[in-house]
Amino acid sequence: MREAFTAMRQQSDQALGGVLTASQRSRLQEISLQQQGPMAIATDPDVQRALNLSPDQVTQLQMIMEERNQVRRQSFQGRGEMFRQLRASGLDREAIHAKMQSPEVKSQMEQMQKQAEALRQQTIQQISRVLTKKQKQAFNKMLGEPFTLQPRNRPGGSDGDGGNGGDGPAANPTSSASPDGASASGTTTIPGKTGNRRSPQ
């Protein structure tokens, strides 16, 4: 799946290369990274090369993403089961829509969204612990000036991912950020906390 996505992105980049100027392509890359957020460090080989990650760091990031994806799959299974039960209830489309607006279902969806956000923050913290201070600074510099996109409303809620498994958007390092990495503009920085995972110096 990742190989197919990479191939599609390369084809898209080649097509855009004939239309955009070098400056425009650079800005587009910055915006893309902002939307993916720190997840790009764990999923994009080009970003990993730009940050000069060691093989050990790449392995640690792969382990983080495997753990994260396993939790996400479990979450999606629970969400899918809820929708299957609604479809199996024999209700028509309008009745299902009304059911989705009920306090019970809304509460379940809100809980799922809270769990997804908690997982996102946890993963960002884990990625941060793998990087050196210079690598964090280099990634934030790659983001360029902040760019805000209108949020997309997706049926069944969102886990906040952007792009190729990204958890964006990410913020410029000069933005006003709180200790947990959330800036005043609602974007995501790479937190500088240390943890159990070894980060090479």
Secondary structure, 3 states (H helix, E strand, C coil): CHHHHHHHHHHHHHHHHCCCCHHHHHHHHHHHHHHHCCHHHHHCHHHHHHCCCCHHHHHHHHHHHHHHHHHHHHHHHHHHHHHHHHHHCCCCHHHHHHHHCCHHHHHHHHHHHHHHHHHHHHHHHHHHHHCCHHHHHHHHHHCCCCCCCCCCCCCCCCCCCECCCECCCECCCCCCECCCCEECCCCECCCCCCCCCCCCC
